[in-house]
Amino acid sequence: MNNPIQVISIVGPTASGKTKLSVALAKHYDGEIISADSMQIYKDMAIATAKPDTEEKQGIPHHLMDFLPTDQTYSVAMFVRDASRCIEDISGRGKLPVLVGGTGLYVDSLLNNIQFNDEERDEAFSAQLREEYRANGVEPLLRQLREVDAASAERLSAEKNPKRIIRALEFYHTTGTSITEQIKASRLVPSPYRAVKIGLNYRDRQKLYDRINRRVDIMVERGLPEEAREVLSSPLSQTAVMAIGYKELSPYIRGEEPLEACVEKLKRETRRYAKRQLTWFRRDKDIHWLYADEYDSFEELFAAAVQTIDKGLVYG
C-alpha cells in the first residue's frame, strides 16, 4: 500500500498503566484513542472493566467504549469493521489514531488486516458446544479443534478461552474451512496501517500482581459488588458473560460465600488473565516493550515511549 495510515498501538496486561500512558501520548501527538478492550465496549460495566472516567480521559476522545447494551454480542469482525472506520475518521481529520487495549485478538486482527467471515453462523451448533463445555470443560473442545484446525488449537490452548475455541469450531462447521486458513488468505492483502507498537509491562512480575490486587480493592471500594448484582440480574450476551469481575462475586451475591473470599478469587483470576495477555502479546516481535519498574517516574517512562514512537513514525 502506498500511503498506509500511521497508528500508535499501546498494549499490555491489565493494570499495567496503559490508560495513563495512552492519554499522555494522545495529548503529545494530537491523537484520539480507540479502545481495543472487548469488555469496555459495554454500558453499565464501568467498574469491573476499569473504564477510564472523565478525569482520567483528560479531554481526549475515546472511541469504541461504553456504547453497547450488555445483551448484545460483539465479535472480532465487528471490531475490525468499527475500528477501521474510526481510524479513517481520526486520520482524515489530521489527528493520530492511538489504539489502546489488552484484547490481543482485536489488536492483531485490526493491524494485520485479518478478514473474518462473520456472516455464516450456526447458533444451535454453538449452543451445543457451550453445553459440552459446561458439562466437560474445555479439553474435549480443544481435542475436537485439533482434528480440524491444529494451528488454532495450539494457539488457543494456552489461554483456554472457551468462547474463541467454540467460535473456531463453529467457523469450520459453517464454512468448511479453518480460521487458520482464513487468516492465511487474508494476510495476502497488505495492512492499510503502519503501526508503532508499545508494550507496557513490569520486570518484577510481583509488582504487576500488586497493582492488580490494589486495583481490585479499589473496585470493591467504588461499588463493584453493587455493579455485579445489577449486571448479573440483566440479560448478558455470550460476549459480556465472559467479563472478569462478576461471576467471581456471584457466590457472595447469592449469600453463599463471604465477600473477602470472592474478592481473593477475583484477584487470582485477574492475575491469571494478565499472564494469558502477556503470552499472547509476546508472540508479536514488533512490539517495543517498556518496563515501568525500570523508570524512576512516569515522566521518564513517557519520555522513553516518545523516543520509541518518534523513531517509528514517518514525518512529512
RALINMO-V892231 format. One record per helix or strand of 3 or more residues. SS is the DSSP state (H for helix, E for strand). FROM is the first residue (numbers start at 1). TO is the last residue. If there is no record, write none. Layout:
ss=SS from=FROM to=TO
ss=SS from=FROM to=TO
//
This chain:
ss=E from=5 to=12
ss=H from=18 to=28
ss=E from=31 to=35
ss=H from=54 to=57
ss=H from=76 to=92
ss=E from=96 to=100
ss=H from=104 to=111
ss=H from=123 to=136
ss=H from=139 to=148
ss=H from=150 to=157
ss=H from=162 to=175
ss=H from=179 to=186
ss=E from=193 to=201
ss=H from=205 to=221
ss=H from=224 to=232
ss=H from=240 to=242
ss=H from=247 to=253
ss=H from=259 to=281
ss=E from=287 to=291
ss=H from=292 to=294
ss=H from=298 to=312
//
